[in-house]
Amino acid sequence: MHEQSDPAPRPVPGPPPGMSGPAPQDTDPRAGIEEAIAGLDELEDLPLAEHVERFDAVHTELAVALSSIDKV
């Protein structure tokens, strides 16, 4: 019988681009989440081609806000 070796380690995703470090501890993550969601308020007024960029920006803002929850 052949002994199976451990598979190569898989890469672990890092923080979204543009994140230089952890968010300050005095920041309320709920405010960041509300601000990120507000970025979608005028989505219907934008051309469809700009939706992806807006969703990416909101995703990044949410990732920053949610990453600070552990520090609350």
Predicted model as a PDB file, atoms N, CA, C, CB and O in Angstrom, pLDDT in the B-factor column:
MODEL        1                                                                  
ATOM      1  N   MET A   1       0.843  -1.186   0.000  1.00 53.00           N  
ATOM      2  CA  MET A   1       0.000   0.000   0.000  1.00 53.00           C  
ATOM      3  C   MET A   1       0.880   1.238   0.000  1.00 53.00           C  
ATOM      4  CB  MET A   1      -0.955   0.004   1.217  1.00 53.00           C  
ATOM      5  O   MET A   1       1.964   1.264   0.584  1.00 53.00           O  
ATOM      6  N   HIS A   2       0.381   2.251  -0.668  1.00 58.00           N  
ATOM      7  CA  HIS A   2       1.112   3.518  -0.714  1.00 58.00           C  
ATOM      8  C   HIS A   2       0.681   4.390   0.442  1.00 58.00           C  
ATOM      9  CB  HIS A   2       0.884   4.247  -2.054  1.00 58.00           C  
ATOM     10  O   HIS A   2      -0.508   4.518   0.733  1.00 58.00           O  
ATOM     11  N   GLU A   3       1.654   4.985   1.095  1.00 58.00           N  
ATOM     12  CA  GLU A   3       1.343   5.909   2.179  1.00 58.00           C  
ATOM     13  C   GLU A   3       1.106   7.290   1.586  1.00 58.00           C  
ATOM     14  CB  GLU A   3       2.487   5.944   3.237  1.00 58.00           C  
ATOM     15  O   GLU A   3       1.937   7.803   0.837  1.00 58.00           O  
ATOM     16  N   GLN A   4      -0.028   7.888   1.924  1.00 61.00           N  
ATOM     17  CA  GLN A   4      -0.344   9.204   1.385  1.00 61.00           C  
ATOM     18  C   GLN A   4       0.329  10.268   2.237  1.00 61.00           C  
ATOM     19  CB  GLN A   4      -1.874   9.431   1.329  1.00 61.00           C  
ATOM     20  O   GLN A   4       0.242  10.255   3.465  1.00 61.00           O  
ATOM     21  N   SER A   5       0.990  11.173   1.568  1.00 66.00           N  
ATOM     22  CA  SER A   5       1.601  12.279   2.291  1.00 66.00           C  
ATOM     23  C   SER A   5       0.578  13.410   2.395  1.00 66.00           C  
ATOM     24  CB  SER A   5       2.911  12.763   1.582  1.00 66.00           C  
ATOM     25  O   SER A   5      -0.404  13.451   1.653  1.00 66.00           O  
ATOM     26  N   ASP A   6       0.826  14.315   3.322  1.00 63.00           N  
ATOM     27  CA  ASP A   6      -0.072  15.459   3.488  1.00 63.00           C  
ATOM     28  C   ASP A   6      -0.033  16.306   2.222  1.00 63.00           C  
ATOM     29  CB  ASP A   6       0.322  16.309   4.735  1.00 63.00           C  
ATOM     30  O   ASP A   6       1.036  16.541   1.661  1.00 63.00           O  
ATOM     31  N   PRO A   7      -1.206  16.765   1.772  1.00 70.00           N  
ATOM     32  CA  PRO A   7      -1.210  17.635   0.590  1.00 70.00           C  
ATOM     33  C   PRO A   7      -0.518  18.956   0.913  1.00 70.00           C  
ATOM     34  CB  PRO A   7      -2.661  17.890   0.097  1.00 70.00           C  
ATOM     35  O   PRO A   7      -0.374  19.332   2.077  1.00 70.00           O  
ATOM     36  N   ALA A   8      -0.103  19.638  -0.119  1.00 72.00           N  
ATOM     37  CA  ALA A   8       0.551  20.937   0.069  1.00 72.00           C  
ATOM     38  C   ALA A   8      -0.409  21.876   0.789  1.00 72.00           C  
ATOM     39  CB  ALA A   8       0.999  21.546  -1.297  1.00 72.00           C  
ATOM     40  O   ALA A   8      -1.614  21.832   0.542  1.00 72.00           O  
ATOM     41  N   PRO A   9       0.106  22.724   1.673  1.00 73.00           N  
ATOM     42  CA  PRO A   9      -0.783  23.663   2.374  1.00 73.00           C  
ATOM     43  C   PRO A   9      -1.439  24.620   1.391  1.00 73.00           C  
ATOM     44  CB  PRO A   9      -0.005  24.455   3.440  1.00 73.00           C  
ATOM     45  O   PRO A   9      -0.823  25.051   0.416  1.00 73.00           O  
ATOM     46  N   ARG A  10      -2.667  24.938   1.657  1.00 73.00           N  
ATOM     47  CA  ARG A  10      -3.416  25.847   0.788  1.00 73.00           C  
ATOM     48  C   ARG A  10      -3.219  27.280   1.272  1.00 73.00           C  
ATOM     49  CB  ARG A  10      -4.931  25.479   0.763  1.00 73.00           C  
ATOM     50  O   ARG A  10      -3.069  27.518   2.470  1.00 73.00           O  
ATOM     51  N   PRO A  11      -3.218  28.218   0.358  1.00 68.00           N  
ATOM     52  CA  PRO A  11      -3.068  29.621   0.773  1.00 68.00           C  
ATOM     53  C   PRO A  11      -4.296  30.091   1.540  1.00 68.00           C  
ATOM     54  CB  PRO A  11      -2.832  30.528  -0.451  1.00 68.00           C  
ATOM     55  O   PRO A  11      -5.416  29.645   1.291  1.00 68.00           O  
ATOM     56  N   VAL A  12      -4.062  30.982   2.459  1.00 65.00           N  
ATOM     57  CA  VAL A  12      -5.136  31.557   3.265  1.00 65.00           C  
ATOM     58  C   VAL A  12      -5.384  32.965   2.757  1.00 65.00           C  
ATOM     59  CB  VAL A  12      -4.781  31.557   4.796  1.00 65.00           C  
ATOM     60  O   VAL A  12      -4.433  33.726   2.581  1.00 65.00           O  
ATOM     61  N   PRO A  13      -6.652  33.337   2.513  1.00 64.00           N  
ATOM     62  CA  PRO A  13      -6.928  34.679   2.003  1.00 64.00           C  
ATOM     63  C   PRO A  13      -6.505  35.748   2.999  1.00 64.00           C  
ATOM     64  CB  PRO A  13      -8.409  34.830   1.678  1.00 64.00           C  
ATOM     65  O   PRO A  13      -6.629  35.565   4.210  1.00 64.00           O  
ATOM     66  N   GLY A  14      -6.016  36.838   2.492  1.00 64.00           N  
ATOM     67  CA  GLY A  14      -5.597  37.955   3.328  1.00 64.00           C  
ATOM     68  C   GLY A  14      -6.661  39.030   3.358  1.00 64.00           C  
ATOM     69  O   GLY A  14      -7.764  38.837   2.847  1.00 64.00           O  
ATOM     70  N   PRO A  15      -6.337  40.146   3.947  1.00 63.00           N  
ATOM     71  CA  PRO A  15      -7.300  41.247   4.013  1.00 63.00           C  
ATOM     72  C   PRO A  15      -7.543  41.839   2.631  1.00 63.00           C  
ATOM     73  CB  PRO A  15      -6.805  42.337   4.973  1.00 63.00           C  
ATOM     74  O   PRO A  15      -6.706  41.689   1.742  1.00 63.00           O  
ATOM     75  N   PRO A  16      -8.662  42.500   2.440  1.00 61.00           N  
ATOM     76  CA  PRO A  16      -8.948  43.126   1.158  1.00 61.00           C  
ATOM     77  C   PRO A  16      -7.880  44.161   0.809  1.00 61.00           C  
ATOM     78  CB  PRO A  16     -10.334  43.779   1.181  1.00 61.00           C  
ATOM     79  O   PRO A  16      -7.263  44.733   1.708  1.00 61.00           O  
ATOM     80  N   PRO A  17      -7.653  44.408  -0.476  1.00 63.00           N  
ATOM     81  CA  PRO A  17      -6.676  45.414  -0.875  1.00 63.00           C  
ATOM     82  C   PRO A  17      -7.019  46.765  -0.265  1.00 63.00           C  
ATOM     83  CB  PRO A  17      -6.607  45.522  -2.401  1.00 63.00           C  
ATOM     84  O   PRO A  17      -8.188  47.133  -0.146  1.00 63.00           O  
ATOM     85  N   GLY A  18      -5.994  47.483   0.113  1.00 60.00           N  
ATOM     86  CA  GLY A  18      -6.205  48.804   0.675  1.00 60.00           C  
ATOM     87  C   GLY A  18      -6.270  48.823   2.191  1.00 60.00           C  
ATOM     88  O   GLY A  18      -6.289  49.895   2.797  1.00 60.00           O  
ATOM     89  N   MET A  19      -6.304  47.663   2.805  1.00 51.00           N  
ATOM     90  CA  MET A  19      -6.319  47.610   4.270  1.00 51.00           C  
ATOM     91  C   MET A  19      -4.877  47.585   4.758  1.00 51.00           C  
ATOM     92  CB  MET A  19      -7.113  46.357   4.792  1.00 51.00           C  
ATOM     93  O   MET A  19      -4.147  46.632   4.484  1.00 51.00           O  
ATOM     94  N   SER A  20      -4.463  48.610   5.471  1.00 54.00           N  
ATOM     95  CA  SER A  20      -3.093  48.680   5.930  1.00 54.00           C  
ATOM     96  C   SER A  20      -2.919  48.042   7.293  1.00 54.00           C  
ATOM     97  CB  SER A  20      -2.636  50.106   5.970  1.00 54.00           C  
ATOM     98  O   SER A  20      -1.795  47.699   7.661  1.00 54.00           O  
ATOM     99  N   GLY A  21      -3.961  47.874   8.037  1.00 51.00           N  
ATOM    100  CA  GLY A  21      -3.855  47.292   9.364  1.00 51.00           C  
ATOM    101  C   GLY A  21      -5.212  47.241  10.010  1.00 51.00           C  
ATOM    102  O   GLY A  21      -6.219  47.590   9.394  1.00 51.00           O  
ATOM    103  N   PRO A  22      -5.240  46.802  11.262  1.00 49.00           N  
ATOM    104  CA  PRO A  22      -6.529  46.710  11.948  1.00 49.00           C  
ATOM    105  C   PRO A  22      -7.165  48.075  12.157  1.00 49.00           C  
ATOM    106  CB  PRO A  22      -6.361  46.017  13.283  1.00 49.00           C  
ATOM    107  O   PRO A  22      -6.479  49.090  12.275  1.00 49.00           O  
ATOM    108  N   ALA A  23      -8.468  48.075  12.201  1.00 47.00           N  
ATOM    109  CA  ALA A  23      -9.205  49.313  12.433  1.00 47.00           C  
ATOM    110  C   ALA A  23      -8.978  49.766  13.872  1.00 47.00           C  
ATOM    111  CB  ALA A  23     -10.723  49.123  12.145  1.00 47.00           C  
ATOM    112  O   ALA A  23      -8.748  48.934  14.749  1.00 47.00           O  
ATOM    113  N   PRO A  24      -9.040  51.060  14.123  1.00 48.00           N  
ATOM    114  CA  PRO A  24      -8.867  51.544  15.490  1.00 48.00           C  
ATOM    115  C   PRO A  24      -9.920  50.944  16.411  1.00 48.00           C  
ATOM    116  CB  PRO A  24      -8.938  53.075  15.532  1.00 48.00           C  
ATOM    117  O   PRO A  24     -11.060  50.718  16.004  1.00 48.00           O  
ATOM    118  N   GLN A  25      -9.531  50.690  17.649  1.00 48.00           N  
ATOM    119  CA  GLN A  25     -10.437  50.019  18.577  1.00 48.00           C  
ATOM    120  C   GLN A  25     -11.581  50.911  19.033  1.00 48.00           C  
ATOM    121  CB  GLN A  25      -9.671  49.534  19.776  1.00 48.00           C  
ATOM    122  O   GLN A  25     -12.611  50.411  19.485  1.00 48.00           O  
ATOM    123  N   ASP A  26     -11.416  52.225  18.920  1.00 56.00           N  
ATOM    124  CA  ASP A  26     -12.493  53.106  19.362  1.00 56.00           C  
ATOM    125  C   ASP A  26     -13.549  53.318  18.272  1.00 56.00           C  
ATOM    126  CB  ASP A  26     -11.920  54.448  19.794  1.00 56.00           C  
ATOM    127  O   ASP A  26     -14.494  54.079  18.480  1.00 56.00           O  
ATOM    128  N   THR A  27     -13.408  52.665  17.120  1.00 60.00           N  
ATOM    129  CA  THR A  27     -14.376  52.772  16.036  1.00 60.00           C  
ATOM    130  C   THR A  27     -15.531  51.809  16.288  1.00 60.00           C  
ATOM    131  CB  THR A  27     -13.708  52.482  14.670  1.00 60.00           C  
ATOM    132  O   THR A  27     -15.315  50.635  16.588  1.00 60.00           O  
ATOM    133  N   ASP A  28     -16.744  52.304  16.165  1.00 71.00           N  
ATOM    134  CA  ASP A  28     -17.925  51.467  16.325  1.00 71.00           C  
ATOM    135  C   ASP A  28     -18.167  50.730  15.016  1.00 71.00           C  
ATOM    136  CB  ASP A  28     -19.172  52.314  16.735  1.00 71.00           C  
ATOM    137  O   ASP A  28     -18.447  51.367  14.000  1.00 71.00           O  
ATOM    138  N   PRO A  29     -18.066  49.391  15.013  1.00 70.00           N  
ATOM    139  CA  PRO A  29     -18.243  48.657  13.759  1.00 70.00           C  
ATOM    140  C   PRO A  29     -19.632  48.854  13.142  1.00 70.00           C  
ATOM    141  CB  PRO A  29     -18.001  47.181  13.995  1.00 70.00           C  
ATOM    142  O   PRO A  29     -19.784  48.781  11.923  1.00 70.00           O  
ATOM    143  N   ARG A  30     -20.640  49.103  13.978  1.00 78.00           N  
ATOM    144  CA  ARG A  30     -21.990  49.317  13.432  1.00 78.00           C  
ATOM    145  C   ARG A  30     -22.042  50.558  12.563  1.00 78.00           C  
ATOM    146  CB  ARG A  30     -23.016  49.435  14.562  1.00 78.00           C  
ATOM    147  O   ARG A  30     -22.747  50.576  11.554  1.00 78.00           O  
ATOM    148  N   ALA A  31     -21.307  51.595  12.936  1.00 80.00           N  
ATOM    149  CA  ALA A  31     -21.283  52.813  12.123  1.00 80.00           C  
ATOM    150  C   ALA A  31     -20.640  52.529  10.776  1.00 80.00           C  
ATOM    151  CB  ALA A  31     -20.525  53.944  12.850  1.00 80.00           C  
ATOM    152  O   ALA A  31     -21.107  53.025   9.751  1.00 80.00           O  
ATOM    153  N   GLY A  32     -19.575  51.737  10.764  1.00 78.00           N  
ATOM    154  CA  GLY A  32     -18.924  51.379   9.507  1.00 78.00           C  
ATOM    155  C   GLY A  32     -19.818  50.549   8.620  1.00 78.00           C  
ATOM    156  O   GLY A  32     -19.809  50.705   7.399  1.00 78.00           O  
ATOM    157  N   ILE A  33     -20.597  49.659   9.231  1.00 83.00           N  
ATOM    158  CA  ILE A  33     -21.513  48.814   8.465  1.00 83.00           C  
ATOM    159  C   ILE A  33     -22.623  49.675   7.864  1.00 83.00           C  
ATOM    160  CB  ILE A  33     -22.113  47.693   9.360  1.00 83.00           C  
ATOM    161  O   ILE A  33     -22.958  49.525   6.689  1.00 83.00           O  
ATOM    162  N   GLU A  34     -23.189  50.569   8.659  1.00 86.00           N  
ATOM    163  CA  GLU A  34     -24.246  51.449   8.161  1.00 86.00           C  
ATOM    164  C   GLU A  34     -23.731  52.351   7.041  1.00 86.00           C  
ATOM    165  CB  GLU A  34     -24.812  52.301   9.304  1.00 86.00           C  
ATOM    166  O   GLU A  34     -24.434  52.602   6.062  1.00 86.00           O  
ATOM    167  N   GLU A  35     -22.495  52.838   7.194  1.00 84.00           N  
ATOM    168  CA  GLU A  35     -21.903  53.690   6.165  1.00 84.00           C  
ATOM    169  C   GLU A  35     -21.682  52.905   4.872  1.00 84.00           C  
ATOM    170  CB  GLU A  35     -20.573  54.285   6.661  1.00 84.00           C  
ATOM    171  O   GLU A  35     -21.921  53.417   3.779  1.00 84.00           O  
ATOM    172  N   ALA A  36     -21.228  51.668   5.005  1.00 84.00           N  
ATOM    173  CA  ALA A  36     -21.003  50.834   3.823  1.00 84.00           C  
ATOM    174  C   ALA A  36     -22.310  50.562   3.092  1.00 84.00           C  
ATOM    175  CB  ALA A  36     -20.336  49.512   4.216  1.00 84.00           C  
ATOM    176  O   ALA A  36     -22.373  50.676   1.868  1.00 84.00           O  
ATOM    177  N   ILE A  37     -23.343  50.205   3.827  1.00 88.00           N  
ATOM    178  CA  ILE A  37     -24.643  49.915   3.219  1.00 88.00           C  
ATOM    179  C   ILE A  37     -25.204  51.171   2.551  1.00 88.00           C  
ATOM    180  CB  ILE A  37     -25.636  49.379   4.281  1.00 88.00           C  
ATOM    181  O   ILE A  37     -25.877  51.078   1.524  1.00 88.00           O  
ATOM    182  N   ALA A  38     -24.932  52.341   3.127  1.00 88.00           N  
ATOM    183  CA  ALA A  38     -25.409  53.589   2.532  1.00 88.00           C  
ATOM    184  C   ALA A  38     -24.807  53.804   1.148  1.00 88.00           C  
ATOM    185  CB  ALA A  38     -25.073  54.775   3.439  1.00 88.00           C  
ATOM    186  O   ALA A  38     -25.361  54.547   0.338  1.00 88.00           O  
ATOM    187  N   GLY A  39     -23.672  53.154   0.875  1.00 85.00           N  
ATOM    188  CA  GLY A  39     -23.066  53.256  -0.444  1.00 85.00           C  
ATOM    189  C   GLY A  39     -23.913  52.641  -1.540  1.00 85.00           C  
ATOM    190  O   GLY A  39     -23.652  52.861  -2.723  1.00 85.00           O  
ATOM    191  N   LEU A  40     -24.923  51.873  -1.163  1.00 89.00           N  
ATOM    192  CA  LEU A  40     -25.811  51.254  -2.147  1.00 89.00           C  
ATOM    193  C   LEU A  40     -27.096  52.051  -2.363  1.00 89.00           C  
ATOM    194  CB  LEU A  40     -26.157  49.846  -1.712  1.00 89.00           C  
ATOM    195  O   LEU A  40     -27.903  51.702  -3.224  1.00 89.00           O  
ATOM    196  N   ASP A  41     -27.290  53.116  -1.591  1.00 90.00           N  
ATOM    197  CA  ASP A  41     -28.538  53.877  -1.650  1.00 90.00           C  
ATOM    198  C   ASP A  41     -28.865  54.412  -3.039  1.00 90.00           C  
ATOM    199  CB  ASP A  41     -28.471  55.019  -0.690  1.00 90.00           C  
ATOM    200  O   ASP A  41     -30.020  54.352  -3.460  1.00 90.00           O  
ATOM    201  N   GLU A  42     -27.892  54.923  -3.744  1.00 86.00           N  
ATOM    202  CA  GLU A  42     -28.155  55.543  -5.040  1.00 86.00           C  
ATOM    203  C   GLU A  42     -27.773  54.625  -6.194  1.00 86.00           C  
ATOM    204  CB  GLU A  42     -27.402  56.857  -5.156  1.00 86.00           C  
ATOM    205  O   GLU A  42     -27.525  55.092  -7.306  1.00 86.00           O  
ATOM    206  N   LEU A  43     -27.724  53.341  -5.937  1.00 88.00           N  
ATOM    207  CA  LEU A  43     -27.287  52.383  -6.944  1.00 88.00           C  
ATOM    208  C   LEU A  43     -28.173  52.409  -8.190  1.00 88.00           C  
ATOM    209  CB  LEU A  43     -27.270  50.986  -6.354  1.00 88.00           C  
ATOM    210  O   LEU A  43     -27.675  52.288  -9.309  1.00 88.00           O  
ATOM    211  N   GLU A  44     -29.475  52.566  -8.002  1.00 91.00           N  
ATOM    212  CA  GLU A  44     -30.371  52.538  -9.161  1.00 91.00           C  
ATOM    213  C   GLU A  44     -30.166  53.741 -10.079  1.00 91.00           C  
ATOM    214  CB  GLU A  44     -31.819  52.490  -8.699  1.00 91.00           C  
ATOM    215  O   GLU A  44     -30.580  53.708 -11.238  1.00 91.00           O  
ATOM    216  N   ASP A  45     -29.528  54.809  -9.574  1.00 90.00           N  
ATOM    217  CA  ASP A  45     -29.275  55.987 -10.394  1.00 90.00           C  
ATOM    218  C   ASP A  45     -27.984  55.876 -11.202  1.00 90.00           C  
ATOM    219  CB  ASP A  45     -29.222  57.214  -9.521  1.00 90.00           C  
ATOM    220  O   ASP A  45     -27.747  56.683 -12.100  1.00 90.00           O  
ATOM    221  N   LEU A  46     -27.156  54.891 -10.892  1.00 89.00           N  
ATOM    222  CA  LEU A  46     -25.880  54.726 -11.586  1.00 89.00           C  
ATOM    223  C   LEU A  46     -26.033  53.843 -12.814  1.00 89.00           C  
ATOM    224  CB  LEU A  46     -24.833  54.134 -10.646  1.00 89.00           C  
ATOM    225  O   LEU A  46     -26.905  52.975 -12.854  1.00 89.00           O  
ATOM    226  N   PRO A  47     -25.193  54.061 -13.811  1.00 91.00           N  
ATOM    227  CA  PRO A  47     -25.196  53.157 -14.967  1.00 91.00           C  
ATOM    228  C   PRO A  47     -24.809  51.746 -14.513  1.00 91.00           C  
ATOM    229  CB  PRO A  47     -24.218  53.667 -16.074  1.00 91.00           C  
ATOM    230  O   PRO A  47     -24.017  51.584 -13.584  1.00 91.00           O  
ATOM    231  N   LEU A  48     -25.356  50.755 -15.156  1.00 91.00           N  
ATOM    232  CA  LEU A  48     -25.109  49.364 -14.788  1.00 91.00           C  
ATOM    233  C   LEU A  48     -23.618  49.034 -14.757  1.00 91.00           C  
ATOM    234  CB  LEU A  48     -25.821  48.438 -15.757  1.00 91.00           C  
ATOM    235  O   LEU A  48     -23.177  48.237 -13.930  1.00 91.00           O  
ATOM    236  N   ALA A  49     -22.850  49.636 -15.644  1.00 90.00           N  
ATOM    237  CA  ALA A  49     -21.414  49.367 -15.710  1.00 90.00           C  
ATOM    238  C   ALA A  49     -20.686  49.774 -14.431  1.00 90.00           C  
ATOM    239  CB  ALA A  49     -20.808  50.093 -16.893  1.00 90.00           C  
ATOM    240  O   ALA A  49     -19.602  49.258 -14.159  1.00 90.00           O  
ATOM    241  N   GLU A  50     -21.246  50.677 -13.648  1.00 90.00           N  
ATOM    242  CA  GLU A  50     -20.604  51.149 -12.419  1.00 90.00           C  
ATOM    243  C   GLU A  50     -21.037  50.365 -11.180  1.00 90.00           C  
ATOM    244  CB  GLU A  50     -20.908  52.614 -12.216  1.00 90.00           C  
ATOM    245  O   GLU A  50     -20.507  50.602 -10.094  1.00 90.00           O  
ATOM    246  N   HIS A  51     -21.975  49.450 -11.316  1.00 92.00           N  
ATOM    247  CA  HIS A  51     -22.471  48.694 -10.170  1.00 92.00           C  
ATOM    248  C   HIS A  51     -21.383  47.825  -9.540  1.00 92.00           C  
ATOM    249  CB  HIS A  51     -23.645  47.826 -10.590  1.00 92.00           C  
ATOM    250  O   HIS A  51     -21.272  47.765  -8.316  1.00 92.00           O  
ATOM    251  N   VAL A  52     -20.580  47.152 -10.366  1.00 92.00           N  
ATOM    252  CA  VAL A  52     -19.555  46.257  -9.837  1.00 92.00           C  
ATOM    253  C   VAL A  52     -18.564  47.035  -8.984  1.00 92.00           C  
ATOM    254  CB  VAL A  52     -18.822  45.532 -10.981  1.00 92.00           C  
ATOM    255  O   VAL A  52     -18.186  46.585  -7.902  1.00 92.00           O  
ATOM    256  N   GLU A  53     -18.144  48.193  -9.462  1.00 91.00           N  
ATOM    257  CA  GLU A  53     -17.206  49.025  -8.701  1.00 91.00           C  
ATOM    258  C   GLU A  53     -17.810  49.431  -7.357  1.00 91.00           C  
ATOM    259  CB  GLU A  53     -16.819  50.280  -9.508  1.00 91.00           C  
ATOM    260  O   GLU A  53     -17.129  49.422  -6.332  1.00 91.00           O  
ATOM    261  N   ARG A  54     -19.076  49.780  -7.376  1.00 91.00           N  
ATOM    262  CA  ARG A  54     -19.742  50.186  -6.123  1.00 91.00           C  
ATOM    263  C   ARG A  54     -19.853  49.000  -5.168  1.00 91.00           C  
ATOM    264  CB  ARG A  54     -21.152  50.768  -6.415  1.00 91.00           C  
ATOM    265  O   ARG A  54     -19.610  49.144  -3.969  1.00 91.00           O  
ATOM    266  N   PHE A  55     -20.223  47.817  -5.697  1.00 92.00           N  
ATOM    267  CA  PHE A  55     -20.304  46.628  -4.847  1.00 92.00           C  
ATOM    268  C   PHE A  55     -18.941  46.278  -4.261  1.00 92.00           C  
ATOM    269  CB  PHE A  55     -20.855  45.440  -5.643  1.00 92.00           C  
ATOM    270  O   PHE A  55     -18.851  45.890  -3.096  1.00 92.00           O  
ATOM    271  N   ASP A  56     -17.887  46.409  -5.050  1.00 93.00           N  
ATOM    272  CA  ASP A  56     -16.539  46.138  -4.542  1.00 93.00           C  
ATOM    273  C   ASP A  56     -16.171  47.095  -3.412  1.00 93.00           C  
ATOM    274  CB  ASP A  56     -15.511  46.244  -5.674  1.00 93.00           C  
ATOM    275  O   ASP A  56     -15.597  46.679  -2.406  1.00 93.00           O  
ATOM    276  N   ALA A  57     -16.495  48.360  -3.574  1.00 90.00           N  
ATOM    277  CA  ALA A  57     -16.199  49.351  -2.537  1.00 90.00           C  
ATOM    278  C   ALA A  57     -16.963  49.040  -1.253  1.00 90.00           C  
ATOM    279  CB  ALA A  57     -16.547  50.766  -3.029  1.00 90.00           C  
ATOM    280  O   ALA A  57     -16.404  49.118  -0.159  1.00 90.00           O  
ATOM    281  N   VAL A  58     -18.241  48.688  -1.390  1.00 91.00           N  
ATOM    282  CA  VAL A  58     -19.056  48.353  -0.218  1.00 91.00           C  
ATOM    283  C   VAL A  58     -18.519  47.090   0.448  1.00 91.00           C  
ATOM    284  CB  VAL A  58     -20.542  48.162  -0.617  1.00 91.00           C  
ATOM    285  O   VAL A  58     -18.469  47.014   1.676  1.00 91.00           O  
ATOM    286  N   HIS A  59     -18.121  46.106  -0.342  1.00 92.00           N  
ATOM    287  CA  HIS A  59     -17.563  44.869   0.211  1.00 92.00           C  
ATOM    288  C   HIS A  59     -16.312  45.163   1.029  1.00 92.00           C  
ATOM    289  CB  HIS A  59     -17.238  43.869  -0.915  1.00 92.00           C  
ATOM    290  O   HIS A  59     -16.141  44.623   2.122  1.00 92.00           O  
ATOM    291  N   THR A  60     -15.443  46.012   0.507  1.00 91.00           N  
ATOM    292  CA  THR A  60     -14.217  46.372   1.226  1.00 91.00           C  
ATOM    293  C   THR A  60     -14.550  47.085   2.534  1.00 91.00           C  
ATOM    294  CB  THR A  60     -13.316  47.265   0.348  1.00 91.00           C  
ATOM    295  O   THR A  60     -13.962  46.779   3.572  1.00 91.00           O  
ATOM    296  N   GLU A  61     -15.480  48.026   2.495  1.00 88.00           N  
ATOM    297  CA  GLU A  61     -15.874  48.745   3.707  1.00 88.00           C  
ATOM    298  C   GLU A  61     -16.476  47.796   4.741  1.00 88.00           C  
ATOM    299  CB  GLU A  61     -16.877  49.853   3.366  1.00 88.00           C  
ATOM    300  O   GLU A  61     -16.202  47.926   5.935  1.00 88.00           O  
ATOM    301  N   LEU A  62     -17.295  46.842   4.290  1.00 88.00           N  
ATOM    302  CA  LEU A  62     -17.878  45.871   5.207  1.00 88.00           C  
ATOM    303  C   LEU A  62     -16.795  44.988   5.821  1.00 88.00           C  
ATOM    304  CB  LEU A  62     -18.919  45.009   4.484  1.00 88.00           C  
ATOM    305  O   LEU A  62     -16.845  44.688   7.014  1.00 88.00           O  
ATOM    306  N   ALA A  63     -15.828  44.575   5.027  1.00 87.00           N  
ATOM    307  CA  ALA A  63     -14.741  43.738   5.545  1.00 87.00           C  
ATOM    308  C   ALA A  63     -13.966  44.473   6.625  1.00 87.00           C  
ATOM    309  CB  ALA A  63     -13.795  43.315   4.412  1.00 87.00           C  
ATOM    310  O   ALA A  63     -13.603  43.874   7.638  1.00 87.00           O  
ATOM    311  N   VAL A  64     -13.707  45.758   6.428  1.00 83.00           N  
ATOM    312  CA  VAL A  64     -12.995  46.552   7.429  1.00 83.00           C  
ATOM    313  C   VAL A  64     -13.828  46.658   8.704  1.00 83.00           C  
ATOM    314  CB  VAL A  64     -12.667  47.960   6.879  1.00 83.00           C  
ATOM    315  O   VAL A  64     -13.318  46.457   9.806  1.00 83.00           O  
ATOM    316  N   ALA A  65     -15.110  46.975   8.548  1.00 81.00           N  
ATOM    317  CA  ALA A  65     -15.984  47.138   9.711  1.00 81.00           C  
ATOM    318  C   ALA A  65     -16.140  45.820  10.475  1.00 81.00           C  
ATOM    319  CB  ALA A  65     -17.363  47.661   9.273  1.00 81.00           C  
ATOM    320  O   ALA A  65     -16.069  45.794  11.703  1.00 81.00           O  
ATOM    321  N   LEU A  66     -16.349  44.748   9.749  1.00 81.00           N  
ATOM    322  CA  LEU A  66     -16.563  43.453  10.410  1.00 81.00           C  
ATOM    323  C   LEU A  66     -15.287  42.906  11.028  1.00 81.00           C  
ATOM    324  CB  LEU A  66     -17.119  42.444   9.420  1.00 81.00           C  
ATOM    325  O   LEU A  66     -15.350  42.166  12.009  1.00 81.00           O  
ATOM    326  N   SER A  67     -14.133  43.255  10.477  1.00 80.00           N  
ATOM    327  CA  SER A  67     -12.885  42.764  11.058  1.00 80.00           C  
ATOM    328  C   SER A  67     -12.613  43.409  12.405  1.00 80.00           C  
ATOM    329  CB  SER A  67     -11.718  43.024  10.113  1.00 80.00           C  
ATOM    330  O   SER A  67     -11.831  42.879  13.194  1.00 80.00           O  
ATOM    331  N   SER A  68     -13.239  44.536  12.682  1.00 76.00           N  
ATOM    332  CA  SER A  68     -13.019  45.210  13.964  1.00 76.00           C  
ATOM    333  C   SER A  68     -13.943  44.673  15.057  1.00 76.00           C  
ATOM    334  CB  SER A  68     -13.224  46.713  13.808  1.00 76.00           C  
ATOM    335  O   SER A  68     -13.790  45.050  16.219  1.00 76.00           O  
ATOM    336  N   ILE A  69     -14.880  43.818  14.722  1.00 75.00           N  
ATOM    337  CA  ILE A  69     -15.827  43.315  15.718  1.00 75.00           C  
ATOM    338  C   ILE A  69     -15.120  42.528  16.809  1.00 75.00           C  
ATOM    339  CB  ILE A  69     -16.885  42.442  15.053  1.00 75.00           C  
ATOM    340  O   ILE A  69     -15.515  42.611  17.972  1.00 75.00           O  
ATOM    341  N   ASP A  70     -14.090  41.769  16.470  1.00 69.00           N  
ATOM    342  CA  ASP A  70     -13.373  40.985  17.471  1.00 69.00           C  
ATOM    343  C   ASP A  70     -12.721  41.864  18.535  1.00 69.00           C  
ATOM    344  CB  ASP A  70     -12.319  40.129  16.798  1.00 69.00           C  
ATOM    345  O   ASP A  70     -12.425  41.397  19.635  1.00 69.00           O  
ATOM    346  N   LYS A  71     -12.503  43.110  18.215  1.00 58.00           N  
ATOM    347  CA  LYS A  71     -11.837  44.025  19.139  1.00 58.00           C  
ATOM    348  C   LYS A  71     -12.826  44.805  19.987  1.00 58.00           C  
ATOM    349  CB  LYS A  71     -10.956  44.984  18.375  1.00 58.00           C  
ATOM    350  O   LYS A  71     -12.418  45.628  20.807  1.00 58.00           O  
ATOM    351  N   VAL A  72     -14.119  44.564  19.805  1.00 50.00           N  
ATOM    352  CA  VAL A  72     -15.145  45.304  20.552  1.00 50.00           C  
ATOM    353  C   VAL A  72     -15.225  44.780  21.959  1.00 50.00           C  
ATOM    354  CB  VAL A  72     -16.519  45.202  19.868  1.00 50.00           C  
ATOM    355  O   VAL A  72     -16.027  45.268  22.755  1.00 50.00           O  
TER     356      VAL A  72                                                      
ENDMDL                                                                          
END                                                                             
